[in-house]
Amino acid sequence: MSDLLTPEHFVPHLNGVFRVAGGRHALTLARIDTPRIAGQEAQPVSRQPFILIFCGPPGDVLAEGLYTLLVEDGRRFELYLIPIQTPSADRQDYQAVFN
């Protein structure tokens, strides 16, 4: 996908499964965060920053890196995923940050 990605691209996939192409990992899109940045309204930006939070199984941590993620409807996204500290022992969370 070569479009400038926005939160709206991911809303239809909220709570959906994203499979890592060529891998064994399947991650669920749990949340789309759209933080407000002080002074952002005064500056022209090409898109609103946002963060995707994915959940995966515990113990089998996907290393930080660029991955092709496949969605059931056939869409594919190239995302840089970072494992993040996860307070719950029953999952591992990941984030993809868009500035």
mmCIF file as gemmi writes it, N, C-alpha and C atoms, coordinates in Angstrom:
data_model
loop_
_atom_site.group_PDB
_atom_site.id
_atom_site.type_symbol
_atom_site.label_atom_id
_atom_site.label_alt_id
_atom_site.label_comp_id
_atom_site.label_asym_id
_atom_site.label_entity_id
_atom_site.label_seq_id
_atom_site.pdbx_PDB_ins_code
_atom_site.Cartn_x
_atom_site.Cartn_y
_atom_site.Cartn_z
_atom_site.occupancy
_atom_site.B_iso_or_equiv
_atom_site.pdbx_formal_charge
_atom_site.auth_seq_id
_atom_site.auth_asym_id
_atom_site.pdbx_PDB_model_num
ATOM 1 N N . MET Axp A 1 ? 0.846 -1.161 0 1 0 ? 1 A 1
ATOM 2 C CA . MET Axp A 1 ? 0 0 0 1 0 ? 1 A 1
ATOM 3 C C . MET Axp A 1 ? 0.896 1.231 0 1 0 ? 1 A 1
ATOM 4 N N . SER Axp A 2 ? 0.701 2.137 -0.976 1 0 ? 2 A 1
ATOM 5 C CA . SER Axp A 2 ? 1.556 3.308 -1.084 1 0 ? 2 A 1
ATOM 6 C C . SER Axp A 2 ? 0.882 4.587 -0.614 1 0 ? 2 A 1
ATOM 7 N N . ASP Axp A 3 ? -0.388 4.537 -0.233 1 0 ? 3 A 1
ATOM 8 C CA . ASP Axp A 3 ? -1.091 5.717 0.282 1 0 ? 3 A 1
ATOM 9 C C . ASP Axp A 3 ? -0.481 6.151 1.605 1 0 ? 3 A 1
ATOM 10 N N . LEU Axp A 4 ? -0.623 7.465 1.9 1 0 ? 4 A 1
ATOM 11 C CA . LEU Axp A 4 ? -0.257 7.959 3.218 1 0 ? 4 A 1
ATOM 12 C C . LEU Axp A 4 ? -1.308 7.418 4.183 1 0 ? 4 A 1
ATOM 13 N N . LEU Axp A 5 ? -0.907 6.536 5.064 1 0 ? 5 A 1
ATOM 14 C CA . LEU Axp A 5 ? -1.863 5.867 5.948 1 0 ? 5 A 1
ATOM 15 C C . LEU Axp A 5 ? -2.386 6.817 7.016 1 0 ? 5 A 1
ATOM 16 N N . THR Axp A 6 ? -3.664 6.667 7.326 1 0 ? 6 A 1
ATOM 17 C CA . THR Axp A 6 ? -4.343 7.45 8.352 1 0 ? 6 A 1
ATOM 18 C C . THR Axp A 6 ? -5.079 6.478 9.274 1 0 ? 6 A 1
ATOM 19 N N . PRO Axp A 7 ? -5.57 6.955 10.414 1 0 ? 7 A 1
ATOM 20 C CA . PRO Axp A 7 ? -6.331 6.066 11.294 1 0 ? 7 A 1
ATOM 21 C C . PRO Axp A 7 ? -7.534 5.429 10.589 1 0 ? 7 A 1
ATOM 22 N N . GLU Axp A 8 ? -8.13 6.161 9.654 1 0 ? 8 A 1
ATOM 23 C CA . GLU Axp A 8 ? -9.312 5.657 8.961 1 0 ? 8 A 1
ATOM 24 C C . GLU Axp A 8 ? -9.039 4.386 8.156 1 0 ? 8 A 1
ATOM 25 N N . HIS Axp A 9 ? -7.795 4.2 7.708 1 0 ? 9 A 1
ATOM 26 C CA . HIS Axp A 9 ? -7.439 2.965 6.998 1 0 ? 9 A 1
ATOM 27 C C . HIS Axp A 9 ? -7.581 1.738 7.901 1 0 ? 9 A 1
ATOM 28 N N . PHE Axp A 10 ? -7.438 1.94 9.207 1 0 ? 10 A 1
ATOM 29 C CA . PHE Axp A 10 ? -7.399 0.815 10.135 1 0 ? 10 A 1
ATOM 30 C C . PHE Axp A 10 ? -8.695 0.602 10.91 1 0 ? 10 A 1
ATOM 31 N N . VAL Axp A 11 ? -9.572 1.6 10.939 1 0 ? 11 A 1
ATOM 32 C CA . VAL Axp A 11 ? -10.826 1.478 11.69 1 0 ? 11 A 1
ATOM 33 C C . VAL Axp A 11 ? -11.612 0.219 11.294 1 0 ? 11 A 1
ATOM 34 N N . PRO Axp A 12 ? -11.742 -0.114 10.003 1 0 ? 12 A 1
ATOM 35 C CA . PRO Axp A 12 ? -12.496 -1.33 9.652 1 0 ? 12 A 1
ATOM 36 C C . PRO Axp A 12 ? -11.853 -2.619 10.164 1 0 ? 12 A 1
ATOM 37 N N . HIS Axp A 13 ? -10.576 -2.543 10.533 1 0 ? 13 A 1
ATOM 38 C CA . HIS Axp A 13 ? -9.845 -3.733 10.967 1 0 ? 13 A 1
ATOM 39 C C . HIS Axp A 13 ? -9.668 -3.809 12.484 1 0 ? 13 A 1
ATOM 40 N N . LEU Axp A 14 ? -10.291 -2.875 13.209 1 0 ? 14 A 1
ATOM 41 C CA . LEU Axp A 14 ? -10.201 -2.889 14.667 1 0 ? 14 A 1
ATOM 42 C C . LEU Axp A 14 ? -10.74 -4.215 15.188 1 0 ? 14 A 1
ATOM 43 N N . ASN Axp A 15 ? -10.002 -4.864 16.052 1 0 ? 15 A 1
ATOM 44 C CA . ASN Axp A 15 ? -10.286 -6.195 16.602 1 0 ? 15 A 1
ATOM 45 C C . ASN Axp A 15 ? -10.116 -7.31 15.573 1 0 ? 15 A 1
ATOM 46 N N . GLY Axp A 16 ? -9.57 -6.969 14.421 1 0 ? 16 A 1
ATOM 47 C CA . GLY Axp A 16 ? -9.31 -7.962 13.384 1 0 ? 16 A 1
ATOM 48 C C . GLY Axp A 16 ? -7.903 -8.533 13.518 1 0 ? 16 A 1
ATOM 49 N N . VAL Axp A 17 ? -7.683 -9.643 12.819 1 0 ? 17 A 1
ATOM 50 C CA . VAL Axp A 17 ? -6.399 -10.345 12.879 1 0 ? 17 A 1
ATOM 51 C C . VAL Axp A 17 ? -5.522 -9.929 11.699 1 0 ? 17 A 1
ATOM 52 N N . PHE Axp A 18 ? -4.267 -9.614 12.006 1 0 ? 18 A 1
ATOM 53 C CA . PHE Axp A 18 ? -3.242 -9.292 11.023 1 0 ? 18 A 1
ATOM 54 C C . PHE Axp A 18 ? -2.198 -10.404 11.095 1 0 ? 18 A 1
ATOM 55 N N . ARG Axp A 19 ? -1.959 -11.07 9.984 1 0 ? 19 A 1
ATOM 56 C CA . ARG Axp A 19 ? -0.972 -12.154 9.945 1 0 ? 19 A 1
ATOM 57 C C . ARG Axp A 19 ? 0.326 -11.643 9.333 1 0 ? 19 A 1
ATOM 58 N N . VAL Axp A 20 ? 1.438 -12.022 9.939 1 0 ? 20 A 1
ATOM 59 C CA . VAL Axp A 20 ? 2.744 -11.629 9.427 1 0 ? 20 A 1
ATOM 60 C C . VAL Axp A 20 ? 3.044 -12.496 8.206 1 0 ? 20 A 1
ATOM 61 N N . ALA Axp A 21 ? 3.267 -11.849 7.062 1 0 ? 21 A 1
ATOM 62 C CA . ALA Axp A 21 ? 3.561 -12.577 5.826 1 0 ? 21 A 1
ATOM 63 C C . ALA Axp A 21 ? 4.822 -13.418 6 1 0 ? 21 A 1
ATOM 64 N N . GLY Axp A 22 ? 4.721 -14.681 5.647 1 0 ? 22 A 1
ATOM 65 C CA . GLY Axp A 22 ? 5.865 -15.576 5.741 1 0 ? 22 A 1
ATOM 66 C C . GLY Axp A 22 ? 6.24 -15.975 7.148 1 0 ? 22 A 1
ATOM 67 N N . GLY Axp A 23 ? 5.392 -15.669 8.115 1 0 ? 23 A 1
ATOM 68 C CA . GLY Axp A 23 ? 5.705 -15.975 9.514 1 0 ? 23 A 1
ATOM 69 C C . GLY Axp A 23 ? 4.563 -16.693 10.192 1 0 ? 23 A 1
ATOM 70 N N . ARG Axp A 24 ? 4.743 -16.933 11.467 1 0 ? 24 A 1
ATOM 71 C CA . ARG Axp A 24 ? 3.749 -17.686 12.242 1 0 ? 24 A 1
ATOM 72 C C . ARG Axp A 24 ? 2.897 -16.791 13.141 1 0 ? 24 A 1
ATOM 73 N N . HIS Axp A 25 ? 3.245 -15.524 13.227 1 0 ? 25 A 1
ATOM 74 C CA . HIS Axp A 25 ? 2.567 -14.627 14.158 1 0 ? 25 A 1
ATOM 75 C C . HIS Axp A 25 ? 1.253 -14.092 13.592 1 0 ? 25 A 1
ATOM 76 N N . ALA Axp A 26 ? 0.263 -14.023 14.467 1 0 ? 26 A 1
ATOM 77 C CA . ALA Axp A 26 ? -1.027 -13.399 14.164 1 0 ? 26 A 1
ATOM 78 C C . ALA Axp A 26 ? -1.302 -12.405 15.288 1 0 ? 26 A 1
ATOM 79 N N . LEU Axp A 27 ? -1.516 -11.16 14.917 1 0 ? 27 A 1
ATOM 80 C CA . LEU Axp A 27 ? -1.722 -10.089 15.887 1 0 ? 27 A 1
ATOM 81 C C . LEU Axp A 27 ? -3.103 -9.484 15.712 1 0 ? 27 A 1
ATOM 82 N N . THR Axp A 28 ? -3.715 -9.127 16.816 1 0 ? 28 A 1
ATOM 83 C CA . THR Axp A 28 ? -5.03 -8.501 16.787 1 0 ? 28 A 1
ATOM 84 C C . THR Axp A 28 ? -4.873 -6.997 16.985 1 0 ? 28 A 1
ATOM 85 N N . LEU Axp A 29 ? -5.504 -6.21 16.113 1 0 ? 29 A 1
ATOM 86 C CA . LEU Axp A 29 ? -5.479 -4.761 16.276 1 0 ? 29 A 1
ATOM 87 C C . LEU Axp A 29 ? -6.434 -4.401 17.41 1 0 ? 29 A 1
ATOM 88 N N . ALA Axp A 30 ? -5.869 -4.026 18.552 1 0 ? 30 A 1
ATOM 89 C CA . ALA Axp A 30 ? -6.657 -3.787 19.758 1 0 ? 30 A 1
ATOM 90 C C . ALA Axp A 30 ? -7.093 -2.34 19.92 1 0 ? 30 A 1
ATOM 91 N N . ARG Axp A 31 ? -6.294 -1.404 19.38 1 0 ? 31 A 1
ATOM 92 C CA . ARG Axp A 31 ? -6.576 0.003 19.677 1 0 ? 31 A 1
ATOM 93 C C . ARG Axp A 31 ? -5.938 0.903 18.617 1 0 ? 31 A 1
ATOM 94 N N . ILE Axp A 32 ? -6.575 2.024 18.361 1 0 ? 32 A 1
ATOM 95 C CA . ILE Axp A 32 ? -6.015 3.08 17.523 1 0 ? 32 A 1
ATOM 96 C C . ILE Axp A 32 ? -5.991 4.34 18.372 1 0 ? 32 A 1
ATOM 97 N N . ASP Axp A 33 ? -4.806 4.781 18.745 1 0 ? 33 A 1
ATOM 98 C CA . ASP Axp A 33 ? -4.664 5.982 19.572 1 0 ? 33 A 1
ATOM 99 C C . ASP Axp A 33 ? -4.357 7.172 18.668 1 0 ? 33 A 1
ATOM 100 N N . THR Axp A 34 ? -5.038 8.278 18.907 1 0 ? 34 A 1
ATOM 101 C CA . THR Axp A 34 ? -4.806 9.511 18.153 1 0 ? 34 A 1
ATOM 102 C C . THR Axp A 34 ? -4.513 10.64 19.141 1 0 ? 34 A 1
ATOM 103 N N . PRO Axp A 35 ? -3.287 10.667 19.661 1 0 ? 35 A 1
ATOM 104 C CA . PRO Axp A 35 ? -2.948 11.676 20.664 1 0 ? 35 A 1
ATOM 105 C C . PRO Axp A 35 ? -2.926 13.081 20.063 1 0 ? 35 A 1
ATOM 106 N N . ARG Axp A 36 ? -3.363 14.036 20.856 1 0 ? 36 A 1
ATOM 107 C CA . ARG Axp A 36 ? -3.318 15.439 20.462 1 0 ? 36 A 1
ATOM 108 C C . ARG Axp A 36 ? -1.998 16.027 20.937 1 0 ? 36 A 1
ATOM 109 N N . ILE Axp A 37 ? -1.351 16.768 20.065 1 0 ? 37 A 1
ATOM 110 C CA . ILE Axp A 37 ? -0.07 17.374 20.385 1 0 ? 37 A 1
ATOM 111 C C . ILE Axp A 37 ? -0.288 18.881 20.539 1 0 ? 37 A 1
ATOM 112 N N . ALA Axp A 38 ? 0.212 19.435 21.635 1 0 ? 38 A 1
ATOM 113 C CA . ALA Axp A 38 ? 0.049 20.867 21.895 1 0 ? 38 A 1
ATOM 114 C C . ALA Axp A 38 ? 0.614 21.676 20.736 1 0 ? 38 A 1
ATOM 115 N N . GLY Axp A 39 ? -0.167 22.636 20.249 1 0 ? 39 A 1
ATOM 116 C CA . GLY Axp A 39 ? 0.267 23.485 19.151 1 0 ? 39 A 1
ATOM 117 C C . GLY Axp A 39 ? 0.095 22.877 17.776 1 0 ? 39 A 1
ATOM 118 N N . GLN Axp A 40 ? -0.406 21.67 17.712 1 0 ? 40 A 1
ATOM 119 C CA . GLN Axp A 40 ? -0.549 20.968 16.433 1 0 ? 40 A 1
ATOM 120 C C . GLN Axp A 40 ? -1.488 21.712 15.486 1 0 ? 40 A 1
ATOM 121 N N . GLU Axp A 41 ? -2.523 22.357 16.025 1 0 ? 41 A 1
ATOM 122 C CA . GLU Axp A 41 ? -3.506 23.043 15.2 1 0 ? 41 A 1
ATOM 123 C C . GLU Axp A 41 ? -2.875 24.199 14.426 1 0 ? 41 A 1
ATOM 124 N N . ALA Axp A 42 ? -1.827 24.808 14.958 1 0 ? 42 A 1
ATOM 125 C CA . ALA Axp A 42 ? -1.201 25.971 14.339 1 0 ? 42 A 1
ATOM 126 C C . ALA Axp A 42 ? -0.248 25.599 13.209 1 0 ? 42 A 1
ATOM 127 N N . GLN Axp A 43 ? 0.124 24.346 13.106 1 0 ? 43 A 1
ATOM 128 C CA . GLN Axp A 43 ? 1.094 23.924 12.108 1 0 ? 43 A 1
ATOM 129 C C . GLN Axp A 43 ? 0.433 23.035 11.065 1 0 ? 43 A 1
ATOM 130 N N . PRO Axp A 44 ? 0.747 23.271 9.8 1 0 ? 44 A 1
ATOM 131 C CA . PRO Axp A 44 ? 0.203 22.38 8.769 1 0 ? 44 A 1
ATOM 132 C C . PRO Axp A 44 ? 0.877 21.009 8.853 1 0 ? 44 A 1
ATOM 133 N N . VAL Axp A 45 ? 0.07 19.971 8.87 1 0 ? 45 A 1
ATOM 134 C CA . VAL Axp A 45 ? 0.603 18.612 8.903 1 0 ? 45 A 1
ATOM 135 C C . VAL Axp A 45 ? -0.067 17.801 7.805 1 0 ? 45 A 1
ATOM 136 N N . SER Axp A 46 ? 0.652 16.817 7.299 1 0 ? 46 A 1
ATOM 137 C CA . SER Axp A 46 ? 0.1 15.999 6.23 1 0 ? 46 A 1
ATOM 138 C C . SER Axp A 46 ? -0.888 14.971 6.762 1 0 ? 46 A 1
ATOM 139 N N . ARG Axp A 47 ? -0.758 14.631 8.031 1 0 ? 47 A 1
ATOM 140 C CA . ARG Axp A 47 ? -1.731 13.74 8.656 1 0 ? 47 A 1
ATOM 141 C C . ARG Axp A 47 ? -1.617 13.868 10.173 1 0 ? 47 A 1
ATOM 142 N N . GLN Axp A 48 ? -2.667 13.464 10.837 1 0 ? 48 A 1
ATOM 143 C CA . GLN Axp A 48 ? -2.672 13.443 12.297 1 0 ? 48 A 1
ATOM 144 C C . GLN Axp A 48 ? -1.825 12.26 12.754 1 0 ? 48 A 1
ATOM 145 N N . PRO Axp A 49 ? -0.902 12.47 13.706 1 0 ? 49 A 1
ATOM 146 C CA . PRO Axp A 49 ? -0.145 11.337 14.232 1 0 ? 49 A 1
ATOM 147 C C . PRO Axp A 49 ? -1.083 10.328 14.898 1 0 ? 49 A 1
ATOM 148 N N . PHE Axp A 50 ? -0.726 9.061 14.798 1 0 ? 50 A 1
ATOM 149 C CA . PHE Axp A 50 ? -1.513 8.023 15.458 1 0 ? 50 A 1
ATOM 150 C C . PHE Axp A 50 ? -0.647 6.821 15.761 1 0 ? 50 A 1
ATOM 151 N N . ILE Axp A 51 ? -1.161 5.97 16.652 1 0 ? 51 A 1
ATOM 152 C CA . ILE Axp A 51 ? -0.453 4.774 17.092 1 0 ? 51 A 1
ATOM 153 C C . ILE Axp A 51 ? -1.413 3.598 17.023 1 0 ? 51 A 1
ATOM 154 N N . LEU Axp A 52 ? -0.954 2.523 16.413 1 0 ? 52 A 1
ATOM 155 C CA . LEU Axp A 52 ? -1.72 1.272 16.411 1 0 ? 52 A 1
ATOM 156 C C . LEU Axp A 52 ? -1.17 0.385 17.51 1 0 ? 52 A 1
ATOM 157 N N . ILE Axp A 53 ? -2.05 -0.2 18.299 1 0 ? 53 A 1
ATOM 158 C CA . ILE Axp A 53 ? -1.647 -1.144 19.338 1 0 ? 53 A 1
ATOM 159 C C . ILE Axp A 53 ? -2.198 -2.517 18.951 1 0 ? 53 A 1
ATOM 160 N N . PHE Axp A 54 ? -1.283 -3.464 18.817 1 0 ? 54 A 1
ATOM 161 C CA . PHE Axp A 54 ? -1.621 -4.845 18.491 1 0 ? 54 A 1
ATOM 162 C C . PHE Axp A 54 ? -1.37 -5.734 19.697 1 0 ? 54 A 1
ATOM 163 N N . CYS Axp A 55 ? -2.105 -6.834 19.797 1 0 ? 55 A 1
ATOM 164 C CA . CYS Axp A 55 ? -1.891 -7.835 20.845 1 0 ? 55 A 1
ATOM 165 C C . CYS Axp A 55 ? -1.564 -9.163 20.182 1 0 ? 55 A 1
ATOM 166 N N . GLY Axp A 56 ? -0.602 -9.85 20.775 1 0 ? 56 A 1
ATOM 167 C CA . GLY Axp A 56 ? -0.232 -11.177 20.309 1 0 ? 56 A 1
ATOM 168 C C . GLY Axp A 56 ? -0.074 -12.105 21.495 1 0 ? 56 A 1
ATOM 169 N N . PRO Axp A 57 ? 0.228 -13.364 21.223 1 0 ? 57 A 1
ATOM 170 C CA . PRO Axp A 57 ? 0.386 -14.317 22.317 1 0 ? 57 A 1
ATOM 171 C C . PRO Axp A 57 ? 1.641 -14.009 23.14 1 0 ? 57 A 1
ATOM 172 N N . PRO Axp A 58 ? 1.63 -14.375 24.415 1 0 ? 58 A 1
ATOM 173 C CA . PRO Axp A 58 ? 2.807 -14.141 25.259 1 0 ? 58 A 1
ATOM 174 C C . PRO Axp A 58 ? 3.905 -15.146 24.928 1 0 ? 58 A 1
ATOM 175 N N . GLY Axp A 59 ? 5.124 -14.758 25.225 1 0 ? 59 A 1
ATOM 176 C CA . GLY Axp A 59 ? 6.238 -15.704 25.122 1 0 ? 59 A 1
ATOM 177 C C . GLY Axp A 59 ? 6.889 -15.785 23.754 1 0 ? 59 A 1
ATOM 178 N N . ASP Axp A 60 ? 6.14 -15.72 22.695 1 0 ? 60 A 1
ATOM 179 C CA . ASP Axp A 60 ? 6.683 -15.814 21.341 1 0 ? 60 A 1
ATOM 180 C C . ASP Axp A 60 ? 6.732 -14.406 20.756 1 0 ? 60 A 1
ATOM 181 N N . VAL Axp A 61 ? 7.708 -13.617 21.217 1 0 ? 61 A 1
ATOM 182 C CA . VAL Axp A 61 ? 7.762 -12.197 20.883 1 0 ? 61 A 1
ATOM 183 C C . VAL Axp A 61 ? 8.33 -11.987 19.483 1 0 ? 61 A 1
ATOM 184 N N . LEU Axp A 62 ? 7.618 -11.225 18.703 1 0 ? 62 A 1
ATOM 185 C CA . LEU Axp A 62 ? 8.056 -10.833 17.371 1 0 ? 62 A 1
ATOM 186 C C . LEU Axp A 62 ? 9.093 -9.736 17.535 1 0 ? 62 A 1
ATOM 187 N N . ALA Axp A 63 ? 10.247 -9.887 16.919 1 0 ? 63 A 1
ATOM 188 C CA . ALA Axp A 63 ? 11.319 -8.899 17.05 1 0 ? 63 A 1
ATOM 189 C C . ALA Axp A 63 ? 10.928 -7.583 16.393 1 0 ? 63 A 1
ATOM 190 N N . GLU Axp A 64 ? 11.461 -6.477 16.918 1 0 ? 64 A 1
ATOM 191 C CA . GLU Axp A 64 ? 11.228 -5.169 16.316 1 0 ? 64 A 1
ATOM 192 C C . GLU Axp A 64 ? 11.684 -5.19 14.865 1 0 ? 64 A 1
ATOM 193 N N . GLY Axp A 65 ? 10.847 -4.621 13.986 1 0 ? 65 A 1
ATOM 194 C CA . GLY Axp A 65 ? 11.245 -4.562 12.589 1 0 ? 65 A 1
ATOM 195 C C . GLY Axp A 65 ? 10.091 -4.25 11.658 1 0 ? 65 A 1
ATOM 196 N N . LEU Axp A 66 ? 10.425 -4.176 10.368 1 0 ? 66 A 1
ATOM 197 C CA . LEU Axp A 66 ? 9.452 -3.89 9.325 1 0 ? 66 A 1
ATOM 198 C C . LEU Axp A 66 ? 8.847 -5.201 8.832 1 0 ? 66 A 1
ATOM 199 N N . TYR Axp A 67 ? 7.513 -5.258 8.826 1 0 ? 67 A 1
ATOM 200 C CA . TYR Axp A 67 ? 6.806 -6.479 8.449 1 0 ? 67 A 1
ATOM 201 C C . TYR Axp A 67 ? 5.674 -6.159 7.476 1 0 ? 67 A 1
ATOM 202 N N . THR Axp A 68 ? 5.378 -7.12 6.63 1 0 ? 68 A 1
ATOM 203 C CA . THR Axp A 68 ? 4.176 -7.067 5.816 1 0 ? 68 A 1
ATOM 204 C C . THR Axp A 68 ? 3.105 -7.803 6.584 1 0 ? 68 A 1
ATOM 205 N N . LEU Axp A 69 ? 2.001 -7.108 6.881 1 0 ? 69 A 1
ATOM 206 C CA . LEU Axp A 69 ? 0.891 -7.699 7.615 1 0 ? 69 A 1
ATOM 207 C C . LEU Axp A 69 ? -0.286 -7.879 6.668 1 0 ? 69 A 1
ATOM 208 N N . LEU Axp A 70 ? -0.869 -9.055 6.698 1 0 ? 70 A 1
ATOM 209 C CA . LEU Axp A 70 ? -1.98 -9.411 5.825 1 0 ? 70 A 1
ATOM 210 C C . LEU Axp A 70 ? -3.268 -9.46 6.632 1 0 ? 70 A 1
ATOM 211 N N . VAL Axp A 71 ? -4.322 -8.857 6.065 1 0 ? 71 A 1
ATOM 212 C CA . VAL Axp A 71 ? -5.633 -8.845 6.694 1 0 ? 71 A 1
ATOM 213 C C . VAL Axp A 71 ? -6.534 -9.792 5.916 1 0 ? 71 A 1
ATOM 214 N N . GLU Axp A 72 ? -7.545 -10.325 6.566 1 0 ? 72 A 1
ATOM 215 C CA . GLU Axp A 72 ? -8.421 -11.319 5.943 1 0 ? 72 A 1
ATOM 216 C C . GLU Axp A 72 ? -9.065 -10.841 4.649 1 0 ? 72 A 1
ATOM 217 N N . ASP Axp A 73 ? -9.309 -9.529 4.51 1 0 ? 73 A 1
ATOM 218 C CA . ASP Axp A 73 ? -9.959 -9.029 3.293 1 0 ? 73 A 1
ATOM 219 C C . ASP Axp A 73 ? -8.987 -8.892 2.124 1 0 ? 73 A 1
ATOM 220 N N . GLY Axp A 74 ? -7.738 -9.314 2.32 1 0 ? 74 A 1
ATOM 221 C CA . GLY Axp A 74 ? -6.751 -9.272 1.25 1 0 ? 74 A 1
ATOM 222 C C . GLY Axp A 74 ? -5.842 -8.063 1.264 1 0 ? 74 A 1
ATOM 223 N N . ARG Axp A 75 ? -6.139 -7.088 2.108 1 0 ? 75 A 1
ATOM 224 C CA . ARG Axp A 75 ? -5.273 -5.906 2.197 1 0 ? 75 A 1
ATOM 225 C C . ARG Axp A 75 ? -3.967 -6.281 2.864 1 0 ? 75 A 1
ATOM 226 N N . ARG Axp A 76 ? -2.951 -5.525 2.525 1 0 ? 76 A 1
ATOM 227 C CA . ARG Axp A 76 ? -1.634 -5.728 3.141 1 0 ? 76 A 1
ATOM 228 C C . ARG Axp A 76 ? -1.071 -4.373 3.537 1 0 ? 76 A 1
ATOM 229 N N . PHE Axp A 77 ? -0.398 -4.378 4.655 1 0 ? 77 A 1
ATOM 230 C CA . PHE Axp A 77 ? 0.198 -3.159 5.178 1 0 ? 77 A 1
ATOM 231 C C . PHE Axp A 77 ? 1.652 -3.434 5.525 1 0 ? 77 A 1
ATOM 232 N N . GLU Axp A 78 ? 2.535 -2.512 5.162 1 0 ? 78 A 1
ATOM 233 C CA . GLU Axp A 78 ? 3.94 -2.57 5.567 1 0 ? 78 A 1
ATOM 234 C C . GLU Axp A 78 ? 4.062 -1.719 6.829 1 0 ? 78 A 1
ATOM 235 N N . LEU Axp A 79 ? 4.305 -2.358 7.971 1 0 ? 79 A 1
ATOM 236 C CA . LEU Axp A 79 ? 4.355 -1.632 9.243 1 0 ? 79 A 1
ATOM 237 C C . LEU Axp A 79 ? 5.635 -1.959 10.001 1 0 ? 79 A 1
ATOM 238 N N . TYR Axp A 80 ? 6.172 -0.954 10.668 1 0 ? 80 A 1
ATOM 239 C CA . TYR Axp A 80 ? 7.312 -1.149 11.561 1 0 ? 80 A 1
ATOM 240 C C . TYR Axp A 80 ? 6.747 -1.401 12.951 1 0 ? 80 A 1
ATOM 241 N N . LEU Axp A 81 ? 6.898 -2.612 13.439 1 0 ? 81 A 1
ATOM 242 C CA . LEU Axp A 81 ? 6.333 -3.011 14.733 1 0 ? 81 A 1
ATOM 243 C C . LEU Axp A 81 ? 7.4 -3.018 15.813 1 0 ? 81 A 1
ATOM 244 N N . ILE Axp A 82 ? 6.993 -2.59 16.98 1 0 ? 82 A 1
ATOM 245 C CA . ILE Axp A 82 ? 7.882 -2.568 18.141 1 0 ? 82 A 1
ATOM 246 C C . ILE Axp A 82 ? 7.176 -3.265 19.296 1 0 ? 82 A 1
ATOM 247 N N . PRO Axp A 83 ? 7.774 -4.324 19.863 1 0 ? 83 A 1
ATOM 248 C CA . PRO Axp A 83 ? 7.175 -4.903 21.07 1 0 ? 83 A 1
ATOM 249 C C . PRO Axp A 83 ? 7.296 -3.891 22.204 1 0 ? 83 A 1
ATOM 250 N N . ILE Axp A 84 ? 6.246 -3.761 22.993 1 0 ? 84 A 1
ATOM 251 C CA . ILE Axp A 84 ? 6.241 -2.792 24.088 1 0 ? 84 A 1
ATOM 252 C C . ILE Axp A 84 ? 5.947 -3.497 25.413 1 0 ? 84 A 1
ATOM 253 N N . GLN Axp A 85 ? 6.289 -2.802 26.487 1 0 ? 85 A 1
ATOM 254 C CA . GLN Axp A 85 ? 6.019 -3.368 27.808 1 0 ? 85 A 1
ATOM 255 C C . GLN Axp A 85 ? 4.518 -3.626 27.93 1 0 ? 85 A 1
ATOM 256 N N . THR Axp A 86 ? 4.193 -4.831 28.365 1 0 ? 86 A 1
ATOM 257 C CA . THR Axp A 86 ? 2.801 -5.254 28.457 1 0 ? 86 A 1
ATOM 258 C C . THR Axp A 86 ? 2.501 -5.627 29.9 1 0 ? 86 A 1
ATOM 259 N N . PRO Axp A 87 ? 1.573 -4.908 30.543 1 0 ? 87 A 1
ATOM 260 C CA . PRO Axp A 87 ? 1.297 -5.162 31.955 1 0 ? 87 A 1
ATOM 261 C C . PRO Axp A 87 ? 0.628 -6.512 32.223 1 0 ? 87 A 1
ATOM 262 N N . SER Axp A 88 ? 0.004 -7.083 31.237 1 0 ? 88 A 1
ATOM 263 C CA . SER Axp A 88 ? -0.71 -8.344 31.41 1 0 ? 88 A 1
ATOM 264 C C . SER Axp A 88 ? 0.169 -9.512 30.966 1 0 ? 88 A 1
ATOM 265 N N . ALA Axp A 89 ? 0.176 -10.588 31.733 1 0 ? 89 A 1
ATOM 266 C CA . ALA Axp A 89 ? 0.995 -11.76 31.406 1 0 ? 89 A 1
ATOM 267 C C . ALA Axp A 89 ? 0.358 -12.651 30.346 1 0 ? 89 A 1
ATOM 268 N N . ASP Axp A 90 ? -0.89 -12.374 29.967 1 0 ? 90 A 1
ATOM 269 C CA . ASP Axp A 90 ? -1.582 -13.254 29.015 1 0 ? 90 A 1
ATOM 270 C C . ASP Axp A 90 ? -1.447 -12.817 27.561 1 0 ? 90 A 1
ATOM 271 N N . ARG Axp A 91 ? -0.612 -11.777 27.293 1 0 ? 91 A 1
ATOM 272 C CA . ARG Axp A 91 ? -0.431 -11.318 25.919 1 0 ? 91 A 1
ATOM 273 C C . ARG Axp A 91 ? 0.878 -10.534 25.805 1 0 ? 91 A 1
ATOM 274 N N . GLN Axp A 92 ? 1.269 -10.254 24.565 1 0 ? 92 A 1
ATOM 275 C CA . GLN Axp A 92 ? 2.376 -9.34 24.273 1 0 ? 92 A 1
ATOM 276 C C . GLN Axp A 92 ? 1.822 -8.252 23.366 1 0 ? 92 A 1
ATOM 277 N N . ASP Axp A 93 ? 2.052 -6.999 23.736 1 0 ? 93 A 1
ATOM 278 C CA . ASP Axp A 93 ? 1.563 -5.872 22.939 1 0 ? 93 A 1
ATOM 279 C C . ASP Axp A 93 ? 2.68 -5.343 22.035 1 0 ? 93 A 1
ATOM 280 N N . TYR Axp A 94 ? 2.248 -4.75 20.923 1 0 ? 94 A 1
ATOM 281 C CA . TYR Axp A 94 ? 3.154 -4.153 19.942 1 0 ? 94 A 1
ATOM 282 C C . TYR Axp A 94 ? 2.566 -2.811 19.532 1 0 ? 94 A 1
ATOM 283 N N . GLN Axp A 95 ? 3.435 -1.909 19.056 1 0 ? 95 A 1
ATOM 284 C CA . GLN Axp A 95 ? 2.939 -0.644 18.543 1 0 ? 95 A 1
ATOM 285 C C . GLN Axp A 95 ? 3.545 -0.363 17.185 1 0 ? 95 A 1
ATOM 286 N N . ALA Axp A 96 ? 2.765 0.369 16.38 1 0 ? 96 A 1
ATOM 287 C CA . ALA Axp A 96 ? 3.233 0.94 15.113 1 0 ? 96 A 1
ATOM 288 C C . ALA Axp A 96 ? 2.898 2.418 15.199 1 0 ? 96 A 1
ATOM 289 N N . VAL Axp A 97 ? 3.896 3.268 15.083 1 0 ? 97 A 1
ATOM 290 C CA . VAL Axp A 97 ? 3.739 4.706 15.288 1 0 ? 97 A 1
ATOM 291 C C . VAL Axp A 97 ? 3.801 5.427 13.949 1 0 ? 97 A 1
ATOM 292 N N . PHE Axp A 98 ? 2.864 6.339 13.748 1 0 ? 98 A 1
ATOM 293 C CA . PHE Axp A 98 ? 2.792 7.14 12.533 1 0 ? 98 A 1
ATOM 294 C C . PHE Axp A 98 ? 2.874 8.609 12.922 1 0 ? 98 A 1
ATOM 295 N N . ASN Axp A 99 ? 3.921 9.301 12.46 1 0 ? 99 A 1
ATOM 296 C CA . ASN Axp A 99 ? 4.115 10.725 12.773 1 0 ? 99 A 1
ATOM 297 C C . ASN Axp A 99 ? 3.501 11.584 11.704 1 0 ? 99 A 1
